[in-house]
Amino acid sequence: MAADLLIVDDTPANLRLLSEMLQTQGYGVRKAINGTMALKAVRSLPPDLILLDINLPDLDGYQVCEQLKQEPAFKPIPVIFLSALSEVEDKIKAFSSGGADYITKPFVVEEVLARVEHHLELAQLHQELTAKNRDLETALVQLKKTQAQMIQQEKMAGLSQLVAGLAHEINNPVGFIAGNLSPALDYTHILLDVISRYQAELPQPSPELQAFLDDVELDFVRTDLPHLMQSMHKGTERLKSLLLALRIFAHLDESEVKQVDVHKSLDNTLRLLDHRLTPAPAITILKEYADLPHLTCYGRKLNQVFLHLLNNAIDALRQRRDPAVELKIAIKTSAIEDYCWIEISDNGVGIAPEVRSQLFDPFYTTKPIGQGQGLGLATSYQIVVEDHHGVLDFTSEPGVGTTFKMGIPMNLLRDS
């Protein structure tokens, strides 16, 4: 297809000569006799190249070129200035205004044709390079996304193996301890009762025995031993609870898509994060749970999202340095228009405006080196938006806090 050229000159003889010369070479030619007409012509149908005179009756060529270069759609169009002005300052001004070349009048036909052809080739190469760069940027984004998926899948596979190992290696010993603690506590009461009976039968022990009883602080042992046994019992119950939470979190021995109790999943994730919530200053968890049906979803993946969002909320809260502020995480659920909505809010440091547009990009992190890989939110976005066809968004105000809101269709996976 022939290139479309726009000639802008207020001299009819120049217009006629240039038009005939370029049309003979197969170019399509349009003409304008002043700057205003030139701008209208470009905006109605952008040409492939502009031959622009400097001395025009209304806007001069410099002004026309500057206006065109300020508009992104017209900036790539090459502009060749035509002028009788031959001073170096004039040429510098032409190039400063955005011109690609400068031809001095009276011009030589062969020179004009050579420069027009050269700049059309350059413009075509620039378009091709821009398209290839765009393709490369798209490929890079996809590559980062794929890499993030592979890393996250490997991490979760490792987590499942770890959980399975923990469940196998710890569950049996914990079971033995828990099973024996109850009779051990009974035996302790029996032994303490025997000691009490001996003391009642022998109220006056020998000096050697009395010295020994004083050394071992028998009264203290008698009071403290039952408490120790109760503490051990609570510890084993805590271990059993954590093991159960880990198994539920990883959904061991369960299908990929299943019906999930969202509140139970949230509570189990909180249980796994208890070691981060309880150290002073402790973080208060506020729950506002609605009456939700079981959600058909990728249960294991959804637990990853809960873990990432809650971990980020804890990180934001731990960055606060105001001891007067009570640290809080609020979790709210609701069912609206066939969507299950989960909101996780914190009153932490908030997210700076300049980083919000990159927050869901793979490998982008605001955390110090070594404290984050930039995969958590990118993976969460993929799980919610791509895997579940849901919604994940956030609002944040620096110094006030952040709210992440996710919506999962309640019927989509079940119907499919």
MOUR-V222499 format. One record per backbone hydrogen bond with DSSP energy under -1.0 kcal/mol. CO is the residue of the C=O (numbers start at 1). NH is the residue of the N-H. If there is no record, write none. Layout:
BEGIN
CO,NH ; CO,NH
END
This chain:
BEGIN
3,28 ; 4,48 ; 4,49 ; 5,30 ; 6,51 ; 7,32 ; 8,53 ; 11,15 ; 12,16 ; 13,17 ; 14,18 ; 15,19 ; 16,20 ; 17,21 ; 18,22 ; 19,23 ; 20,24 ; 22,27 ; 23,26 ; 28,5 ; 30,7 ; 32,9 ; 34,38 ; 35,39 ; 36,40 ; 37,41 ; 38,42 ; 39,43 ; 40,44 ; 41,45 ; 49,6 ; 50,80 ; 51,8 ; 52,82 ; 54,56 ; 54,61 ; 60,64 ; 61,65 ; 62,66 ; 63,67 ; 64,68 ; 65,69 ; 68,71 ; 71,74 ; 71,75 ; 74,77 ; 78,50 ; 79,100 ; 79,101 ; 80,52 ; 81,103 ; 82,54 ; 83,105 ; 87,91 ; 88,92 ; 89,93 ; 90,94 ; 91,95 ; 92,96 ; 93,97 ; 94,99 ; 95,98 ; 101,81 ; 103,83 ; 108,112 ; 109,113 ; 110,114 ; 111,115 ; 112,116 ; 113,117 ; 114,118 ; 115,119 ; 116,120 ; 117,121 ; 118,122 ; 119,123 ; 120,124 ; 121,125 ; 122,126 ; 123,127 ; 124,128 ; 125,129 ; 126,130 ; 127,131 ; 128,132 ; 129,133 ; 130,134 ; 131,135 ; 132,136 ; 133,137 ; 134,138 ; 135,139 ; 136,140 ; 137,141 ; 138,142 ; 139,143 ; 140,144 ; 141,145 ; 142,146 ; 143,147 ; 144,148 ; 145,149 ; 146,150 ; 147,151 ; 148,152 ; 149,153 ; 150,154 ; 151,155 ; 152,156 ; 153,157 ; 154,158 ; 155,159 ; 156,160 ; 157,161 ; 158,162 ; 159,163 ; 160,164 ; 161,165 ; 162,166 ; 163,167 ; 164,168 ; 165,169 ; 166,170 ; 167,171 ; 170,174 ; 171,175 ; 172,176 ; 173,177 ; 174,178 ; 175,179 ; 176,180 ; 177,181 ; 180,184 ; 181,185 ; 182,186 ; 183,187 ; 184,188 ; 185,189 ; 186,190 ; 187,191 ; 188,192 ; 189,193 ; 190,194 ; 191,195 ; 192,196 ; 193,197 ; 194,198 ; 195,199 ; 196,200 ; 197,201 ; 198,202 ; 206,210 ; 207,211 ; 208,212 ; 209,213 ; 210,214 ; 211,215 ; 212,216 ; 213,218 ; 217,221 ; 218,222 ; 219,223 ; 220,224 ; 221,225 ; 224,228 ; 225,229 ; 226,230 ; 227,231 ; 228,232 ; 229,233 ; 230,234 ; 231,235 ; 232,236 ; 233,237 ; 234,238 ; 235,239 ; 236,240 ; 237,241 ; 238,242 ; 239,243 ; 240,244 ; 241,245 ; 242,246 ; 243,247 ; 244,248 ; 245,249 ; 246,250 ; 247,251 ; 247,252 ; 251,254 ; 258,297 ; 260,295 ; 261,265 ; 262,266 ; 263,267 ; 264,268 ; 265,269 ; 266,270 ; 267,271 ; 268,272 ; 269,273 ; 271,274 ; 273,276 ; 273,277 ; 274,278 ; 277,283 ; 284,329 ; 286,331 ; 288,333 ; 290,292 ; 295,260 ; 297,258 ; 297,299 ; 298,302 ; 299,303 ; 300,304 ; 301,305 ; 302,306 ; 303,307 ; 304,308 ; 305,309 ; 306,310 ; 307,311 ; 308,312 ; 309,313 ; 310,314 ; 311,315 ; 312,316 ; 313,317 ; 314,318 ; 317,320 ; 322,325 ; 327,284 ; 328,347 ; 329,286 ; 330,345 ; 331,288 ; 332,343 ; 334,341 ; 336,339 ; 338,410 ; 339,336 ; 340,408 ; 341,334 ; 342,406 ; 343,332 ; 344,404 ; 345,330 ; 346,402 ; 349,399 ; 352,355 ; 355,358 ; 356,359 ; 358,361 ; 361,364 ; 368,371 ; 374,363 ; 375,379 ; 376,380 ; 377,381 ; 378,382 ; 379,383 ; 380,384 ; 381,385 ; 382,386 ; 382,387 ; 383,388 ; 384,390 ; 391,407 ; 393,405 ; 395,403 ; 397,400 ; 397,401 ; 401,397 ; 402,346 ; 403,395 ; 404,344 ; 405,393 ; 406,342 ; 407,391 ; 408,340 ; 411,415 ; 412,416
END
